[in-house]
Amino acid sequence: MKNVIYICGDSVSQPGNPPRINHWSKILEVKFPELKIKNLSYVGATNFSIVSQVEVAISDTSTAFVIVNGTDIYRLDVPNKY
């Protein structure tokens, strides 16, 4: 049964630490208790890293939906030389 919703994105999709109760991703959990919400988003995520999150989400056979929030086009990955 497909019962998992994945959330992929940057800080807009991240409820924070500690989690904000009124964040849209937390409201989603309350409105749909029969579904498991897996939030892969994190603060500072680039569009490249969001694509990686989506790849994880679509590889899960129990995925029902994937919610994707892209970030600013100017947020770039910078290679680390060290």
N, C-alpha and C positions, 0 to 999 in steps of 0.2 A: 504494500500500500504506500502510495506517495503522500507523505504527511509532513514534509520538512520544507520550511521557507528559509532560504538563505538571503541575508542582507550583505551586499558588497558595496564598499565605498570608503569615504574618508571621514573626517570628524563630524560631518553633517549626519551621518548614519550611526555614529557612536554615541551611546547614551551617557558616557562620562564615567568618572570614578570619583566618588561613589555614583552609581547610576541614578539618573533623574527619573522619577516615577512618571512624570508627564511627557517623557520623550516619546516620539511617535513609534519607535520600535518596541517600547515597553507597552504602549497602548495596544499594539498589534497582538502581543502575547496575551493580554487580558481579553481581548475581543474574540480570539480564536484559541481557546485553551486546548483544543483537540490537535492542534498543529505544534510541531516543535520548531522554534525559531532559532536559527544559528546565525549569529552576527559575526561576520569575518572582517568587518570594517575596522579601521584604526586611524588615529590622528596622524595627519601628514602623508597619507597614502597618495601615490601618484596614479595617473591613469594606467600606467604599465602594471603597477602592483594591483590595481583594481581588476584588471584583466586576469591576473593570476588568481585572484579570489574567485572570479567567475569560473575559471577552469576547475577549481576545487569543487565549486557548487554543482556544476553540470556533470561532474564525474560520479556524484553520489546518486545511486539508483533510486533512492527514496525522495529525491527532490521533486516537490510539487511546483514551486515557484522560485524565481530568483529576482530579487529587487536590486537594481543597480543604480547607484548615484555616482556619476562621474565627478571629477574635480576640475579645477581650473586648467586650461590648456597650457598655462605657463609654469605649472608645477612639474618639474622635470626630475628624472633620476640622474644622479651624479655618481659616477664610478668612484669607489674608494680606493686610493692607491696604496693604503696601508693595511 
